[in-house]
Amino acid sequence: MDSLIFNSIENIPGINAKAIFKIDSSTVFKEDAEMITPVPVGEHLSYMPWGGDNLMPYNIINLIESDETLATCQLFNAEVCFGSGLVYDVAQASQSTANSVEDWLLDNDLASYWLGVCQDFKHFGFAVSVLILNADGTKVVRLLRKEACYCRFAVADKSGRIPKILYANWRSAVSQPENIEVIELLDPASPWRDLQDRLAKGSATRKFAVLTRVPTPDSTYYPIPYYAALFRGKWYNIKQLIGLAKEAKLRNSAPIKYHIEISAKYWDSIFRAEGITDRARQQERIVREKQSILDFLTGAENSGKAWFSTFYITPDGKEQHDVESTRSTTPRRVATGRATFRRPSI
């Protein structure tokens, strides 16, 4: 199986009823302090898991993607955070500096970088950027974003500073240190000053991570975003249950009021009469004709209770109706011939 199916509707044996199985979304942020312990990587490095099973960010993403409203709102929030993007101005710079900036932008996609950072801010409350210096340590040659869901923090030292960022595909079991990218983390309170101090002391490192966090009331390794209240409350689960119940109703209980059978020749006659040869326009014409038939039969309020299919023409060539409607609620067949459903009559 590609994924586990936690949410489902099942029949209850012995009675005419169904049961809905649904995961409680409030548990996605539940962390037992006794269960969150450092996980060793090699002999000299450990990291703090994100949630008890280290899969919390992926569970959050699944919950967001399971609700069309929440997913759309998250995208809107990221776009608002993005604003007009990162804009640079070299109007008052020298020509040499302006050329250097233009050359730097050829290797750094600021728009993509900043939009990714905005996504991480709105989903997880923090973002990780990586600075790559030249060999001399005098210039920043690359600015990259490391997706927050693939970042884990090393264990903080006695002063509370987190020394490193561990970047890997934590969706799968990561057991080998060579599968993890370890990046030195600059002081979040003063990253630029920390970078200058390290270079002044002769550090040979040329790749550094910069952590940017959204301030939250509870300061932990991984901040809990404000929208966590959506999952801890009841309305998210209620909305999911409504969707499951509606689907079960439509699949198993919703009656089909009409069965309308339409001969392929009927459509051909419309296309010839109106000179429609383009496939897209033919499809649009089919949609309009179906709607006309629905309006004639049921009215707009019942248009969802009809099923369309091509009517079968017998091999002996016996003439059939172009359109035939069956009312599913009664055995009586209401046949409507060419005259009734001819396009000019609709």
Beta strands, then each sheet from edge to edge (+ up, - down):
strand 1: 8-11
strand 2: 18-21
strand 3: 39-41
strand 4: 45-48
strand 5: 126-133
strand 6: 140-146
strand 7: 151-154
strand 8: 164-167
strand 9: 181-185
strand 10: 207-213
strand 11: 258-262
strand 12: 306-310
strand 13: 323-327
strand 14: 333-334
sheet 1: 1+ 2-
sheet 2: 3+ 4- 7+ 8- 9+ 10+ 5- 6+
sheet 3: 12+ 11+ 13- 14+
end
